[in-house]
Each structure stands twice: as C-alpha cells, then as structure tokens.
Amino acid sequence: MHTQRIEGPSFSLEPVYLVHVNVPSGDVARVLEAVTQATPLRHGNYDRVAYRSASGIEQFRRLRGSRAGEAQVLQEVSTTRITFSVSQEQAVLVKVVEAIRAVHPYEEPVINVEVAWTSRAVRGGDDENPNRCGNRSEQPGSQ
C-alpha cells in the first residue's frame, strides 16, 4: 500500500484502488447503488462519484461447470463499464467487491482492480483560476 502523497500548490495526489466492473446495461443502477451502500465513493466535497462508459458488447461462452450449463454458442450482451476509486484499504475493497457480487447477475462478474493515484483539490490553491466551477457564475452540469 502506498503511504505517501504528492502535492502541488492546487492539488494533491493520493493512492487509491481503481475499480472497473462490466455490468449488463440494465443492471447499472442496481450495481452502483450496492457499491454506494458499501462506500460513499467520495471525491473531495462530492459523493457517488463514478464513471459509466458508453454501452459496448461483452462476449462470452459458457463452459462446463458454469451454473447456466455449457453452451456452444458465443453470447453477446450490451454492457456498460463502471469505473470508480476507493481508498487503498483492503477492508473497503473487499466490501465493495462483495457488494458488486451480491447484486451482479453474472456468476463470474468481470471486476478489475488497479493500484492508482487520484487528484484532490487543495482548497485556496486556485482561487483565481477562472476555469474552476466555484470561481464562475455558470456551474458545470447545471444546464
């Protein structure tokens, strides 16, 4: 586990686990709700922070031993990839993976975890930057 931080005048970088999970598009809200019940997905003064990719196609073929039984046909499912970060604490990561597995419709959900760094704003470090949403009258996402 990383224990250090990297700091600049207007930001810091902190170590996190970056979690990616492929979810059938119709189950995205249910999986995200389970994750946010396990941990709030906080990023600074925001919570429920996650990224949902545009839908793609996930393919797989069931093998002998799967709960649904072996199949010769390749299956394709409309899938969305959800990405979010959590603190680099194993207990939090275990709780999140268990929450995903509890509601995900697949026997073997595709969950990938990376060790990564995420940025955090340093309050007061960019008060004059006109690109920061708190420094302008029009707020992003308010349209």
N, CA, C and O atoms as a GROMACS GRO file, in nm:
protein
  572
    1MET      N    1   0.084  -0.118   0.000
    1MET     CA    2   0.000   0.000   0.000
    1MET      C    3   0.088   0.124   0.000
    1MET      O    4   0.186   0.131   0.074
    2HIS      N    5   0.053   0.222  -0.083
    2HIS     CA    6   0.125   0.349  -0.085
    2HIS      C    7   0.090   0.427   0.040
    2HIS      O    8  -0.025   0.426   0.084
    3THR      N    9   0.188   0.495   0.098
    3THR     CA   10   0.159   0.575   0.216
    3THR      C   11   0.191   0.721   0.193
    3THR      O   12   0.158   0.805   0.278
    4GLN      N   13   0.252   0.755   0.083
    4GLN     CA   14   0.289   0.893   0.060
    4GLN      C   15   0.186   0.963  -0.027
    4GLN      O   16   0.100   0.900  -0.088
    5ARG      N   17   0.196   1.095  -0.030
    5ARG     CA   18   0.114   1.179  -0.115
    5ARG      C   19   0.207   1.264  -0.200
    5ARG      O   20   0.322   1.288  -0.162
    6ILE      N   21   0.157   1.308  -0.312
    6ILE     CA   22   0.229   1.402  -0.397
    6ILE      C   23   0.149   1.530  -0.392
    6ILE      O   24   0.027   1.529  -0.410
    7GLU      N   25   0.216   1.642  -0.367
    7GLU     CA   26   0.143   1.767  -0.350
    7GLU      C   27   0.196   1.877  -0.440
    7GLU      O   28   0.317   1.889  -0.460
    8GLY      N   29   0.104   1.957  -0.495
    8GLY     CA   30   0.134   2.078  -0.569
    8GLY      C   31   0.058   2.192  -0.503
    8GLY      O   32  -0.014   2.169  -0.406
    9PRO      N   33   0.071   2.314  -0.554
    9PRO     CA   34   0.003   2.427  -0.490
    9PRO      C   35  -0.150   2.416  -0.490
    9PRO      O   36  -0.214   2.465  -0.397
   10SER      N   37  -0.208   2.353  -0.592
   10SER     CA   38  -0.355   2.348  -0.601
   10SER      C   39  -0.411   2.206  -0.596
   10SER      O   40  -0.532   2.187  -0.612
   11PHE      N   41  -0.324   2.105  -0.576
   11PHE     CA   42  -0.372   1.966  -0.577
   11PHE      C   43  -0.283   1.878  -0.491
   11PHE      O   44  -0.171   1.914  -0.455
   12SER      N   45  -0.337   1.762  -0.460
   12SER     CA   46  -0.256   1.653  -0.407
   12SER      C   47  -0.295   1.528  -0.484
   12SER      O   48  -0.406   1.519  -0.537
   13LEU      N   49  -0.207   1.432  -0.489
   13LEU     CA   50  -0.235   1.301  -0.547
   13LEU      C   51  -0.230   1.200  -0.434
   13LEU      O   52  -0.135   1.198  -0.356
   14GLU      N   53  -0.334   1.116  -0.426
   14GLU     CA   54  -0.343   1.016  -0.320
   14GLU      C   55  -0.356   0.877  -0.381
   14GLU      O   56  -0.419   0.862  -0.486
   15PRO      N   57  -0.298   0.776  -0.317
   15PRO     CA   58  -0.312   0.640  -0.369
   15PRO      C   59  -0.454   0.587  -0.348
   15PRO      O   60  -0.514   0.610  -0.243
   16VAL      N   61  -0.506   0.516  -0.448
   16VAL     CA   62  -0.640   0.458  -0.442
   16VAL      C   63  -0.638   0.323  -0.514
   16VAL      O   64  -0.543   0.290  -0.584
   17TYR      N   65  -0.746   0.248  -0.495
   17TYR     CA   66  -0.774   0.135  -0.581
   17TYR      C   67  -0.873   0.186  -0.686
   17TYR      O   68  -0.975   0.244  -0.651
   18LEU      N   69  -0.843   0.163  -0.812
   18LEU     CA   70  -0.931   0.200  -0.923
   18LEU      C   71  -1.003   0.072  -0.964
   18LEU      O   72  -0.939  -0.025  -1.005
   19VAL      N   73  -1.134   0.072  -0.953
   19VAL     CA   74  -1.216  -0.047  -0.977
   19VAL      C   75  -1.293  -0.028  -1.108
   19VAL      O   76  -1.355   0.076  -1.130
   20HIS      N   77  -1.288  -0.130  -1.193
   20HIS     CA   78  -1.364  -0.133  -1.318
   20HIS      C   79  -1.452  -0.257  -1.312
   20HIS      O   80  -1.404  -0.365  -1.278
   21VAL      N   81  -1.579  -0.242  -1.345
   21VAL     CA   82  -1.668  -0.358  -1.347
   21VAL      C   83  -1.758  -0.349  -1.469
   21VAL      O   84  -1.819  -0.245  -1.496
   22ASN      N   85  -1.767  -0.459  -1.544
   22ASN     CA   86  -1.856  -0.467  -1.659
   22ASN      C   87  -1.993  -0.515  -1.608
   22ASN      O   88  -2.002  -0.615  -1.537
   23VAL      N   89  -2.097  -0.442  -1.648
   23VAL     CA   90  -2.232  -0.471  -1.597
   23VAL      C   91  -2.329  -0.469  -1.715
   23VAL      O   92  -2.324  -0.377  -1.797
   24PRO      N   93  -2.418  -0.569  -1.725
   24PRO     CA   94  -2.522  -0.558  -1.826
   24PRO      C   95  -2.593  -0.423  -1.810
   24PRO      O   96  -2.625  -0.383  -1.699
   25SER      N   97  -2.615  -0.353  -1.920
   25SER     CA   98  -2.661  -0.215  -1.915
   25SER      C   99  -2.788  -0.196  -1.830
   25SER      O  100  -2.803  -0.092  -1.766
   26GLY      N  101  -2.876  -0.292  -1.828
   26GLY     CA  102  -2.998  -0.280  -1.749
   26GLY      C  103  -2.977  -0.294  -1.599
   26GLY      O  104  -3.070  -0.268  -1.522
   27ASP      N  105  -2.858  -0.333  -1.555
   27ASP     CA  106  -2.830  -0.356  -1.413
   27ASP      C  107  -2.738  -0.251  -1.352
   27ASP      O  108  -2.699  -0.264  -1.236
   28VAL      N  109  -2.701  -0.148  -1.428
   28VAL     CA  110  -2.604  -0.049  -1.383
   28VAL      C  111  -2.651   0.022  -1.255
   28VAL      O  112  -2.574   0.032  -1.160
   29ALA      N  113  -2.773   0.070  -1.252
   29ALA     CA  114  -2.822   0.145  -1.135
   29ALA      C  115  -2.818   0.058  -1.009
   29ALA      O  116  -2.780   0.105  -0.902
   30ARG      N  117  -2.857  -0.068  -1.022
   30ARG     CA  118  -2.858  -0.159  -0.907
   30ARG      C  119  -2.716  -0.183  -0.855
   30ARG      O  120  -2.695  -0.185  -0.734
   31VAL      N  121  -2.620  -0.201  -0.945
   31VAL     CA  122  -2.482  -0.225  -0.902
   31VAL      C  123  -2.424  -0.098  -0.838
   31VAL      O  124  -2.359  -0.106  -0.734
   32LEU      N  125  -2.447   0.017  -0.899
   32LEU     CA  126  -2.397   0.142  -0.840
   32LEU      C  127  -2.458   0.167  -0.702
   32LEU      O  128  -2.389   0.214  -0.612
   33GLU      N  129  -2.585   0.138  -0.686
   33GLU     CA  130  -2.650   0.156  -0.555
   33GLU      C  131  -2.585   0.065  -0.451
   33GLU      O  132  -2.560   0.108  -0.339
   34ALA      N  133  -2.558  -0.059  -0.487
   34ALA     CA  134  -2.492  -0.152  -0.393
   34ALA      C  135  -2.353  -0.103  -0.356
   34ALA      O  136  -2.313  -0.111  -0.239
   35VAL      N  137  -2.279  -0.052  -0.453
   35VAL     CA  138  -2.144   0.000  -0.426
   35VAL      C  139  -2.152   0.119  -0.331
   35VAL      O  140  -2.075   0.127  -0.235
   36THR      N  141  -2.244   0.212  -0.358
   36THR     CA  142  -2.251   0.332  -0.272
   36THR      C  143  -2.308   0.301  -0.134
   36THR      O  144  -2.290   0.380  -0.042
   37GLN      N  145  -2.376   0.188  -0.118
   37GLN     CA  146  -2.415   0.144   0.016
   37GLN      C  147  -2.293   0.090   0.091
   37GLN      O  148  -2.286   0.099   0.214
   38ALA      N  149  -2.198   0.033   0.017
   38ALA     CA  150  -2.076  -0.021   0.078
   38ALA      C  151  -1.976   0.089   0.112
   38ALA      O  152  -1.908   0.081   0.215
   39THR      N  153  -1.967   0.191   0.028
   39THR     CA  154  -1.878   0.305   0.049
   39THR      C  155  -1.935   0.422  -0.030
   39THR      O  156  -1.989   0.401  -0.138
   40PRO      N  157  -1.925   0.543   0.020
   40PRO     CA  158  -1.994   0.655  -0.044
   40PRO      C  159  -1.933   0.705  -0.176
   40PRO      O  160  -1.991   0.793  -0.239
   41LEU      N  161  -1.819   0.651  -0.218
   41LEU     CA  162  -1.750   0.697  -0.339
   41LEU      C  163  -1.727   0.848  -0.334
   41LEU      O  164  -1.765   0.922  -0.425
   42ARG      N  165  -1.666   0.892  -0.224
   42ARG     CA  166  -1.638   1.034  -0.204
   42ARG      C  167  -1.516   1.077  -0.285
   42ARG      O  168  -1.419   1.002  -0.299
   43HIS      N  169  -1.524   1.197  -0.336
   43HIS     CA  170  -1.412   1.262  -0.403
   43HIS      C  171  -1.420   1.408  -0.364
   43HIS      O  172  -1.498   1.484  -0.422
   44GLY      N  173  -1.341   1.449  -0.265
   44GLY     CA  174  -1.349   1.586  -0.214
   44GLY      C  175  -1.485   1.611  -0.153
   44GLY      O  176  -1.530   1.536  -0.066
   45ASN      N  177  -1.552   1.716  -0.198
   45ASN     CA  178  -1.683   1.754  -0.145
   45ASN      C  179  -1.798   1.693  -0.223
   45ASN      O  180  -1.908   1.749  -0.225
   46TYR      N  181  -1.775   1.580  -0.288
   46TYR     CA  182  -1.876   1.513  -0.370
   46TYR      C  183  -1.882   1.366  -0.329
   46TYR      O  184  -1.782   1.310  -0.283
   47ASP      N  185  -1.998   1.304  -0.347
   47ASP     CA  186  -2.006   1.160  -0.327
   47ASP      C  187  -2.074   1.097  -0.447
   47ASP      O  188  -2.120   1.167  -0.538
   48ARG      N  189  -2.081   0.964  -0.448
   48ARG     CA  190  -2.136   0.886  -0.559
   48ARG      C  191  -2.064   0.917  -0.691
   48ARG      O  192  -2.126   0.922  -0.798
   49VAL      N  193  -1.933   0.938  -0.682
   49VAL     CA  194  -1.852   0.974  -0.799
   49VAL      C  195  -1.810   0.845  -0.870
   49VAL      O  196  -1.736   0.764  -0.816
   50ALA      N  197  -1.861   0.828  -0.993
   50ALA     CA  198  -1.829   0.710  -1.073
   50ALA      C  199  -1.839   0.749  -1.220
   50ALA      O  200  -1.902   0.849  -1.255
   51TYR      N  201  -1.778   0.669  -1.305
   51TYR     CA  202  -1.783   0.690  -1.449
   51TYR      C  203  -1.854   0.571  -1.512
   51TYR      O  204  -1.822   0.456  -1.481
   52ARG      N  205  -1.949   0.599  -1.599
   52ARG     CA  206  -2.016   0.494  -1.676
   52ARG      C  207  -1.980   0.514  -1.822
   52ARG      O  208  -2.007   0.620  -1.878
   53SER      N  209  -1.920   0.415  -1.883
   53SER     CA  210  -1.882   0.424  -2.023
   53SER      C  211  -2.004   0.408  -2.112
   53SER      O  212  -2.110   0.364  -2.067
   54ALA      N  213  -1.987   0.444  -2.237
   54ALA     CA  214  -2.092   0.415  -2.335
   54ALA      C  215  -2.107   0.264  -2.344
   54ALA      O  216  -2.011   0.190  -2.326
   55SER      N  217  -2.227   0.220  -2.371
   55SER     CA  218  -2.251   0.076  -2.379
   55SER      C  219  -2.170   0.012  -2.491
   55SER      O  220  -2.153   0.070  -2.599
   56GLY      N  221  -2.121  -0.105  -2.464
   56GLY     CA  222  -2.049  -0.184  -2.562
   56GLY      C  223  -2.105  -0.325  -2.560
   56GLY      O  224  -2.210  -0.350  -2.500
   57ILE      N  225  -2.038  -0.414  -2.623
   57ILE     CA  226  -2.082  -0.553  -2.628
   57ILE      C  227  -1.979  -0.640  -2.557
   57ILE      O  228  -1.861  -0.639  -2.592
   58GLU      N  229  -2.024  -0.714  -2.457
   58GLU     CA  230  -1.940  -0.811  -2.389
   58GLU      C  231  -1.975  -0.948  -2.446
   58GLU      O  232  -2.092  -0.980  -2.466
   59GLN      N  233  -1.874  -1.028  -2.472
   59GLN     CA  234  -1.900  -1.161  -2.526
   59GLN      C  235  -1.842  -1.267  -2.434
   59GLN      O  236  -1.744  -1.244  -2.363
   60PHE      N  237  -1.905  -1.384  -2.437
   60PHE     CA  238  -1.857  -1.498  -2.358
   60PHE      C  239  -1.927  -1.624  -2.406
   60PHE      O  240  -2.032  -1.618  -2.470
   61ARG      N  241  -1.867  -1.736  -2.373
   61ARG     CA  242  -1.928  -1.865  -2.400
   61ARG      C  243  -1.923  -1.945  -2.270
   61ARG      O  244  -1.818  -1.954  -2.207
   62ARG      N  245  -2.034  -2.000  -2.232
   62ARG     CA  246  -2.042  -2.078  -2.108
   62ARG      C  247  -1.969  -2.211  -2.125
   62ARG      O  248  -1.984  -2.280  -2.226
   63LEU      N  249  -1.889  -2.245  -2.026
   63LEU     CA  250  -1.815  -2.371  -2.026
   63LEU      C  251  -1.877  -2.470  -1.928
   63LEU      O  252  -1.957  -2.433  -1.843
   64ARG      N  253  -1.839  -2.596  -1.942
   64ARG     CA  254  -1.885  -2.699  -1.850
   64ARG      C  255  -1.849  -2.654  -1.708
   64ARG      O  256  -1.738  -2.607  -1.682
   65GLY      N  257  -1.942  -2.669  -1.618
   65GLY     CA  258  -1.920  -2.630  -1.479
   65GLY      C  259  -1.987  -2.497  -1.444
   65GLY      O  260  -2.004  -2.466  -1.326
   66SER      N  261  -2.026  -2.418  -1.546
   66SER     CA  262  -2.096  -2.293  -1.515
   66SER      C  263  -2.236  -2.327  -1.464
   66SER      O  264  -2.292  -2.430  -1.500
   67ARG      N  265  -2.291  -2.240  -1.383
   67ARG     CA  266  -2.424  -2.265  -1.326
   67ARG      C  267  -2.531  -2.272  -1.434
   67ARG      O  268  -2.629  -2.345  -1.419
   68ALA      N  269  -2.513  -2.198  -1.542
   68ALA     CA  270  -2.612  -2.198  -1.651
   68ALA      C  271  -2.591  -2.315  -1.746
   68ALA      O  272  -2.672  -2.339  -1.835
   69GLY      N  273  -2.482  -2.388  -1.727
   69GLY     CA  274  -2.456  -2.503  -1.814
   69GLY      C  275  -2.375  -2.466  -1.936
   69GLY      O  276  -2.372  -2.350  -1.977
   70GLU      N  277  -2.311  -2.564  -1.993
   70GLU     CA  278  -2.225  -2.546  -2.110
   70GLU      C  279  -2.308  -2.505  -2.232
   70GLU      O  280  -2.421  -2.550  -2.248
   71ALA      N  281  -2.251  -2.420  -2.316
   71ALA     CA  282  -2.318  -2.379  -2.439
   71ALA      C  283  -2.214  -2.369  -2.550
   71ALA      O  284  -2.101  -2.327  -2.525
   72GLN      N  285  -2.252  -2.406  -2.668
   72GLN     CA  286  -2.161  -2.397  -2.783
   72GLN      C  287  -2.165  -2.259  -2.847
   72GLN      O  288  -2.074  -2.221  -2.920
   73VAL      N  289  -2.271  -2.185  -2.819
   73VAL     CA  290  -2.293  -2.056  -2.884
   73VAL      C  291  -2.225  -1.944  -2.805
   73VAL      O  292  -2.235  -1.938  -2.682
   74LEU      N  293  -2.157  -1.856  -2.876
   74LEU     CA  294  -2.100  -1.736  -2.818
   74LEU      C  295  -2.213  -1.639  -2.787
   74LEU      O  296  -2.295  -1.610  -2.875
   75GLN      N  297  -2.220  -1.589  -2.665
   75GLN     CA  298  -2.324  -1.494  -2.627
   75GLN      C  299  -2.268  -1.353  -2.630
   75GLN      O  300  -2.151  -1.331  -2.601
   76GLU      N  301  -2.354  -1.258  -2.664
   76GLU     CA  302  -2.318  -1.116  -2.664
   76GLU      C  303  -2.422  -1.041  -2.584
   76GLU      O  304  -2.542  -1.061  -2.602
   77VAL      N  305  -2.375  -0.952  -2.495
   77VAL     CA  306  -2.464  -0.877  -2.407
   77VAL      C  307  -2.424  -0.730  -2.410
   77VAL      O  308  -2.306  -0.698  -2.404
   78SER      N  309  -2.524  -0.641  -2.420
   78SER     CA  310  -2.499  -0.497  -2.410
   78SER      C  311  -2.452  -0.467  -2.267
   78SER      O  312  -2.523  -0.495  -2.170
   79THR      N  313  -2.333  -0.412  -2.256
   79THR     CA  314  -2.269  -0.394  -2.126
   79THR      C  315  -2.216  -0.253  -2.111
   79THR      O  316  -2.172  -0.191  -2.207
   80THR      N  317  -2.220  -0.204  -1.987
   80THR     CA  318  -2.162  -0.074  -1.952
   80THR      C  319  -2.048  -0.099  -1.855
   80THR      O  320  -2.060  -0.183  -1.766
   81ARG      N  321  -1.939  -0.028  -1.870
   81ARG     CA  322  -1.827  -0.038  -1.776
   81ARG      C  323  -1.840   0.075  -1.676
   81ARG      O  324  -1.850   0.192  -1.712
   82ILE      N  325  -1.840   0.038  -1.548
   82ILE     CA  326  -1.842   0.136  -1.439
   82ILE      C  327  -1.701   0.143  -1.382
   82ILE      O  328  -1.638   0.040  -1.358
   83THR      N  329  -1.652   0.264  -1.361
   83THR     CA  330  -1.519   0.285  -1.304
   83THR      C  331  -1.531   0.382  -1.187
   83THR      O  332  -1.600   0.484  -1.197
   84PHE      N  333  -1.465   0.351  -1.078
   84PHE     CA  334  -1.465   0.440  -0.961
   84PHE      C  335  -1.341   0.409  -0.878
   84PHE      O  336  -1.277   0.306  -0.896
   85SER      N  337  -1.308   0.500  -0.787
   85SER     CA  338  -1.193   0.478  -0.700
   85SER      C  339  -1.239   0.468  -0.555
   85SER      O  340  -1.337   0.530  -0.514
   86VAL      N  341  -1.165   0.389  -0.479
   86VAL     CA  342  -1.188   0.377  -0.334
   86VAL      C  343  -1.053   0.389  -0.265
   86VAL      O  344  -0.948   0.369  -0.326
   87SER      N  345  -1.058   0.421  -0.136
   87SER     CA  346  -0.934   0.434  -0.060
   87SER      C  347  -0.857   0.302  -0.065
   87SER      O  348  -0.914   0.195  -0.084
   88GLN      N  349  -0.727   0.315  -0.048
   88GLN     CA  350  -0.643   0.195  -0.057
   88GLN      C  351  -0.641   0.122   0.076
   88GLN      O  352  -0.537   0.105   0.139
   89GLU      N  353  -0.760   0.078   0.116
   89GLU     CA  354  -0.776  -0.004   0.236
   89GLU      C  355  -0.837  -0.136   0.191
   89GLU      O  356  -0.942  -0.137   0.126
   90GLN      N  357  -0.772  -0.246   0.225
   90GLN     CA  358  -0.822  -0.377   0.179
   90GLN      C  359  -0.963  -0.405   0.227
   90GLN      O  360  -1.042  -0.464   0.154
   91ALA      N  361  -0.997  -0.363   0.349
   91ALA     CA  362  -1.132  -0.389   0.401
   91ALA      C  363  -1.237  -0.319   0.316
   91ALA      O  364  -1.344  -0.375   0.293
   92VAL      N  365  -1.209  -0.196   0.269
   92VAL     CA  366  -1.303  -0.124   0.184
   92VAL      C  367  -1.316  -0.194   0.050
   92VAL      O  368  -1.426  -0.211  -0.002
   93LEU      N  369  -1.204  -0.236  -0.007
   93LEU     CA  370  -1.207  -0.305  -0.136
   93LEU      C  371  -1.286  -0.436  -0.127
   93LEU      O  372  -1.366  -0.466  -0.215
   94VAL      N  373  -1.264  -0.513  -0.022
   94VAL     CA  374  -1.338  -0.638  -0.004
   94VAL      C  375  -1.488  -0.609   0.007
   94VAL      O  376  -1.568  -0.680  -0.053
   95LYS      N  377  -1.525  -0.508   0.082
   95LYS     CA  378  -1.666  -0.472   0.099
   95LYS      C  379  -1.729  -0.434  -0.035
   95LYS      O  380  -1.843  -0.472  -0.062
   96VAL      N  381  -1.656  -0.360  -0.118
   96VAL     CA  382  -1.706  -0.317  -0.249
   96VAL      C  383  -1.722  -0.437  -0.343
   96VAL      O  384  -1.826  -0.451  -0.408
   97VAL      N  385  -1.622  -0.523  -0.350
   97VAL     CA  386  -1.630  -0.640  -0.438
   97VAL      C  387  -1.744  -0.732  -0.393
   97VAL      O  388  -1.816  -0.784  -0.478
   98GLU      N  389  -1.761  -0.751  -0.265
   98GLU     CA  390  -1.872  -0.833  -0.215
   98GLU      C  391  -2.006  -0.770  -0.251
   98GLU      O  392  -2.100  -0.841  -0.287
   99ALA      N  393  -2.017  -0.637  -0.242
   99ALA     CA  394  -2.141  -0.568  -0.277
   99ALA      C  395  -2.173  -0.587  -0.425
   99ALA      O  396  -2.289  -0.610  -0.462
  100ILE      N  397  -2.072  -0.578  -0.510
  100ILE     CA  398  -2.093  -0.599  -0.654
  100ILE      C  399  -2.140  -0.742  -0.678
  100ILE      O  400  -2.238  -0.764  -0.749
  101ARG      N  401  -2.070  -0.837  -0.620
  101ARG     CA  402  -2.103  -0.978  -0.643
  101ARG      C  403  -2.242  -1.013  -0.591
  101ARG      O  404  -2.307  -1.103  -0.645
  102ALA      N  405  -2.289  -0.944  -0.488
  102ALA     CA  406  -2.421  -0.973  -0.430
  102ALA      C  407  -2.536  -0.937  -0.524
  102ALA      O  408  -2.642  -0.999  -0.518
  103VAL      N  409  -2.516  -0.835  -0.611
  103VAL     CA  410  -2.626  -0.790  -0.696
  103VAL      C  411  -2.600  -0.809  -0.845
  103VAL      O  412  -2.693  -0.797  -0.926
  104HIS      N  413  -2.478  -0.838  -0.883
  104HIS     CA  414  -2.445  -0.856  -1.025
  104HIS      C  415  -2.510  -0.984  -1.076
  104HIS      O  416  -2.507  -1.086  -1.007
  105PRO      N  417  -2.570  -0.981  -1.196
  105PRO     CA  418  -2.640  -1.100  -1.244
  105PRO      C  419  -2.549  -1.214  -1.291
  105PRO      O  420  -2.597  -1.326  -1.310
  106TYR      N  421  -2.420  -1.189  -1.310
  106TYR     CA  422  -2.332  -1.293  -1.360
  106TYR      C  423  -2.274  -1.377  -1.247
  106TYR      O  424  -2.252  -1.328  -1.136
  107GLU      N  425  -2.251  -1.503  -1.277
  107GLU     CA  426  -2.181  -1.593  -1.185
  107GLU      C  427  -2.038  -1.545  -1.163
  107GLU      O  428  -1.986  -1.550  -1.052
  108GLU      N  429  -1.974  -1.500  -1.270
  108GLU     CA  430  -1.836  -1.451  -1.267
  108GLU      C  431  -1.830  -1.308  -1.322
  108GLU      O  432  -1.791  -1.289  -1.437
  109PRO      N  433  -1.869  -1.207  -1.241
  109PRO     CA  434  -1.861  -1.070  -1.292
  109PRO      C  435  -1.716  -1.032  -1.323
  109PRO      O  436  -1.624  -1.074  -1.253
  110VAL      N  437  -1.697  -0.954  -1.427
  110VAL     CA  438  -1.562  -0.906  -1.462
  110VAL      C  439  -1.535  -0.781  -1.379
  110VAL      O  440  -1.590  -0.674  -1.406
  111ILE      N  441  -1.450  -0.796  -1.278
  111ILE     CA  442  -1.411  -0.687  -1.189
  111ILE      C  443  -1.260  -0.677  -1.196
  111ILE      O  444  -1.189  -0.772  -1.163
  112ASN      N  445  -1.210  -0.563  -1.239
  112ASN     CA  446  -1.065  -0.541  -1.244
  112ASN      C  447  -1.030  -0.431  -1.145
  112ASN      O  448  -1.101  -0.331  -1.134
  113VAL      N  449  -0.918  -0.449  -1.074
  113VAL     CA  450  -0.874  -0.352  -0.975
  113VAL      C  451  -0.730  -0.315  -1.006
  113VAL      O  452  -0.645  -0.401  -1.027
  114GLU      N  453  -0.705  -0.186  -1.007
  114GLU     CA  454  -0.570  -0.134  -1.029
  114GLU      C  455  -0.527  -0.049  -0.910
  114GLU      O  456  -0.611   0.012  -0.844
  115VAL      N  457  -0.398  -0.046  -0.884
  115VAL     CA  458  -0.343   0.050  -0.790
  115VAL      C  459  -0.318   0.177  -0.871
  115VAL      O  460  -0.252   0.173  -0.975
  116ALA      N  461  -0.370   0.289  -0.823
  116ALA     CA  462  -0.361   0.414  -0.900
  116ALA      C  463  -0.347   0.532  -0.804
  116ALA      O  464  -0.346   0.516  -0.682
  117TRP      N  465  -0.337   0.649  -0.862
  117TRP     CA  466  -0.334   0.774  -0.787
  117TRP      C  467  -0.452   0.858  -0.835
  117TRP      O  468  -0.488   0.855  -0.952
  118THR      N  469  -0.512   0.934  -0.744
  118THR     CA  470  -0.620   1.024  -0.782
  118THR      C  471  -0.590   1.164  -0.729
  118THR      O  472  -0.524   1.181  -0.627
  119SER      N  473  -0.641   1.263  -0.800
  119SER     CA  474  -0.615   1.401  -0.760
  119SER      C  475  -0.721   1.450  -0.662
  119SER      O  476  -0.836   1.408  -0.667
  120ARG      N  477  -0.680   1.538  -0.575
  120ARG     CA  478  -0.768   1.606  -0.480
  120ARG      C  479  -0.733   1.754  -0.486
  120ARG      O  480  -0.616   1.791  -0.491
  121ALA      N  481  -0.834   1.838  -0.484
  121ALA     CA  482  -0.811   1.982  -0.485
  121ALA      C  483  -0.760   2.027  -0.348
  121ALA      O  484  -0.804   1.978  -0.245
  122VAL      N  485  -0.668   2.121  -0.350
  122VAL     CA  486  -0.624   2.187  -0.228
  122VAL      C  487  -0.702   2.318  -0.222
  122VAL      O  488  -0.685   2.405  -0.308
  123ARG      N  489  -0.787   2.332  -0.122
  123ARG     CA  490  -0.871   2.450  -0.110
  123ARG      C  491  -0.786   2.576  -0.098
  123ARG      O  492  -0.691   2.581  -0.020
  124GLY      N  493  -0.822   2.676  -0.178
  124GLY     CA  494  -0.750   2.802  -0.176
  124GLY      C  495  -0.631   2.806  -0.271
  124GLY      O  496  -0.574   2.912  -0.293
  125GLY      N  497  -0.594   2.691  -0.327
  125GLY     CA  498  -0.478   2.685  -0.413
  125GLY      C  499  -0.503   2.737  -0.553
  125GLY      O  500  -0.408   2.763  -0.627
  126ASP      N  501  -0.629   2.753  -0.592
  126ASP     CA  502  -0.659   2.802  -0.728
  126ASP      C  503  -0.779   2.897  -0.727
  126ASP      O  504  -0.863   2.893  -0.816
  127ASP      N  505  -0.784   2.982  -0.626
  127ASP     CA  506  -0.897   3.076  -0.612
  127ASP      C  507  -0.908   3.173  -0.728
  127ASP      O  508  -1.017   3.225  -0.755
  128GLU      N  509  -0.799   3.200  -0.797
  128GLU     CA  510  -0.802   3.294  -0.909
  128GLU      C  511  -0.822   3.226  -1.044
  128GLU      O  512  -0.835   3.295  -1.145
  129ASN      N  513  -0.825   3.094  -1.048
  129ASN     CA  514  -0.838   3.022  -1.175
  129ASN      C  515  -0.983   3.033  -1.225
  129ASN      O  516  -1.074   2.981  -1.160
  130PRO      N  517  -1.006   3.100  -1.339
  130PRO     CA  518  -1.142   3.119  -1.389
  130PRO      C  519  -1.207   2.990  -1.439
  130PRO      O  520  -1.327   2.989  -1.466
  131ASN      N  521  -1.130   2.882  -1.453
  131ASN     CA  522  -1.185   2.756  -1.501
  131ASN      C  523  -1.246   2.672  -1.389
  131ASN      O  524  -1.316   2.574  -1.418
  132ARG      N  525  -1.223   2.705  -1.264
  132ARG     CA  526  -1.281   2.630  -1.152
  132ARG      C  527  -1.426   2.669  -1.136
  132ARG      O  528  -1.460   2.787  -1.141
  133CYS      N  529  -1.513   2.570  -1.117
  133CYS     CA  530  -1.657   2.596  -1.114
  133CYS      C  531  -1.697   2.689  -1.000
  133CYS      O  532  -1.794   2.763  -1.016
  134GLY      N  533  -1.629   2.690  -0.890
  134GLY     CA  534  -1.662   2.781  -0.780
  134GLY      C  535  -1.621   2.925  -0.807
  134GLY      O  536  -1.658   3.015  -0.732
  135ASN      N  537  -1.543   2.947  -0.914
  135ASN     CA  538  -1.494   3.081  -0.947
  135ASN      C  539  -1.570   3.145  -1.062
  135ASN      O  540  -1.528   3.250  -1.111
  136ARG      N  541  -1.679   3.085  -1.108
  136ARG     CA  542  -1.756   3.142  -1.218
  136ARG      C  543  -1.905   3.128  -1.188
  136ARG      O  544  -1.945   3.046  -1.106
  137SER      N  545  -1.984   3.206  -1.255
  137SER     CA  546  -2.128   3.206  -1.227
  137SER      C  547  -2.198   3.084  -1.285
  137SER      O  548  -2.294   3.036  -1.225
  138GLU      N  549  -2.153   3.032  -1.401
  138GLU     CA  550  -2.217   2.915  -1.462
  138GLU      C  551  -2.150   2.788  -1.410
  138GLU      O  552  -2.028   2.773  -1.423
  139GLN      N  553  -2.228   2.698  -1.351
  139GLN     CA  554  -2.176   2.575  -1.294
  139GLN      C  555  -2.189   2.461  -1.393
  139GLN      O  556  -2.293   2.448  -1.457
  140PRO      N  557  -2.085   2.377  -1.408
  140PRO     CA  558  -2.096   2.261  -1.499
  140PRO      C  559  -2.208   2.168  -1.454
  140PRO      O  560  -2.230   2.149  -1.334
  141GLY      N  561  -2.277   2.111  -1.549
  141GLY     CA  562  -2.382   2.015  -1.520
  141GLY      C  563  -2.513   2.078  -1.477
  141GLY      O  564  -2.608   2.006  -1.446
  142SER      N  565  -2.522   2.212  -1.475
  142SER     CA  566  -2.644   2.276  -1.429
  142SER      C  567  -2.738   2.313  -1.542
  142SER      O  568  -2.841   2.376  -1.519
  143GLN      N  569  -2.703   2.274  -1.662
  143GLN     CA  570  -2.785   2.312  -1.776
  143GLN      C  571  -2.904   2.222  -1.794
  143GLN      O  572  -2.983   2.242  -1.886
   0.00000   0.00000   0.00000
